[in-house]
Amino acid sequence: MFAAFHTFLLSWALMFVILGVVLKPAVEVIMGPVVSRIVFWMTYIALIGAKIYLKRKTGMCESRVRVIGKTTIITGADSGIGKETALAMAYRGSKIIMACRDVEKANKARDEIIRRTENKKVEVHHLDLASLASIRKFANNIIDTEIKVDILINNAGATGLGNKRTADNLHIGMQVNHFGPFLLTCLLAGKMKKSAPSRIIMVSSYLHHCAKFDIDNLNCEKKLNESQVYFCSKLANIMIANELAKKLKGTGVTVNCVHPGLVYTRTWRYLPSKLQPALKYILTMFFKTEFEAAQTSIFAAIDKDLEDVTGKFFCDCKEIKPSHKALNEDLAKKVWEKSAVLVGLKPEEIDF
Ligand SMILES: NC(=O)c1ccc[n+]([C@@H]2O[C@H](COP(=O)([O-])OP(=O)(O)OC[C@H]3O[C@@H](n4cnc5c(N)ncnc54)[C@H](OP(=O)(O)O)[C@@H]3O)[C@@H](O)[C@H]2O)c1
């Protein structure tokens, strides 16, 4: 319903943009100058109306909770939504472990976060989700060196990676967005259980609704287009989170998913370059800033009312319903089992 209204509003605004700006000379010739002027002004009213509506819908994390003494791991914390999340959590006093692929870039982001928040407990650790060895090395180091892990935010994600296979013989897009975060979460869940109360957050996407998901093609042996790889991986995020929430029920570890909202970041790079200027314009004009997009992750990580809430999906700091498929428990179980086999999860690695 909400998505349908969004779509209606945008189509309406877009129609007026096309009529009022792009086709203005044609409208003037066919309908005359008066109608043309009306359409032109309607365009501006439509644009301003759409913008006001969408800004009012943007949920902000109102919680004043401080997280001093807590340790938060955020993957992909060197740019986009992840960096804003790290900044907000550092402001609130948490120790931050930025789990990033590009250490040099992450160091620059860390220096900025320390300068802006005056919180010196911000560290960069190398993590490449496209390598199972890197994930295991990162997780083992955390298990050995950190006293506790209170919050894990699986934020990193990527698109436009093509149809390559990684050294682990996994589809690269599925590995970075689904298999990697799945393995990382499984490896750290035991530590988080010992650190309870603790929270695991998966940054998924509302676009999981568009997934044409086939459990027999989880590793994309049959070629999928870029968009479907992304949609399916984001659906898998929710199923894995729900399955883990069930497994961890009663342990003090909660597992929830978020849709951050739409914001122009490199997430959109998989769309054709010709579309990029228009996409950038529309997303920047109508949708969220990175700061706004980070709000639901922050909310899921700290809000007091969510202490015992697990297996839910949030957007704009409110619970929303994921797709029917995302709630299919049998399918989620199969995704879990198949993923465990594909990442070679050993019984001794599961400590929860
Ligand atoms: N932007 C949106 O509209 C939107 C909407 C719904 C959901 N999301 C989700 O929000 C999350 C954050 O995305 P964003 O929009 O902030 O995009 P972004 O600016 O591209 O950030 C993605 C982060 O993930 C990291 N990453 C990519 N591949 C990695 C790998 N192999 N190993 C470790 N880290 C890796 C990136 O690191 P590098 O800098 O090294 O590439 C970057 O830090 C993603 O999960 C995305 O799917 C975004």
The ligand as an ORCA input file, in Angstrom:
! r2SCAN-3c Opt
* xyz 0 1
  N      21.388      2.947     -1.276
  C      20.152      2.460     -1.266
  O      19.226      3.039     -1.841
  C      19.871      1.169     -0.542
  C      18.543      0.715     -0.513
  C      18.259     -0.474      0.158
  C      19.276     -1.183      0.768
  N      20.573     -0.723      0.696
  C      21.612     -1.519      1.365
  O      22.335     -0.696      2.255
  C      23.649     -1.240      2.461
  C      24.683     -0.141      2.347
  O      24.700      0.305      1.014
  P      25.068      1.802      0.556
  O      23.894      2.293     -0.189
  O      25.594      2.587      1.696
  O      26.190      1.472     -0.537
  P      27.757      1.865     -0.619
  O      27.947      3.304     -0.360
  O      28.202      1.283     -1.899
  O      28.388      1.057      0.601
  C      28.553     -0.324      0.550
  C      29.663     -0.720      1.484
  O      29.835     -2.139      1.365
  C      31.217     -2.389      1.189
  N      31.536     -3.598      0.449
  C      31.284     -3.853     -0.853
  N      31.823     -5.032     -1.195
  C      32.443     -5.518     -0.088
  C      33.198     -6.681      0.198
  N      33.464     -7.586     -0.735
  N      33.675     -6.854      1.448
  C      33.451     -5.934      2.412
  N      32.761     -4.804      2.196
  C      32.263     -4.592      0.961
  C      31.722     -1.187      0.412
  O      33.132     -1.148      0.525
  P      34.048     -0.523     -0.648
  O      34.005      0.941     -0.372
  O      35.375     -1.138     -0.433
  O      33.412     -0.904     -1.950
  C      30.999     -0.063      1.121
  O      31.669      0.300      2.287
  C      23.809     -2.340      1.411
  O      23.629     -3.587      2.023
  C      22.681     -2.066      0.430
  O      22.251     -3.219     -0.217
  C      20.881      0.442      0.066
*
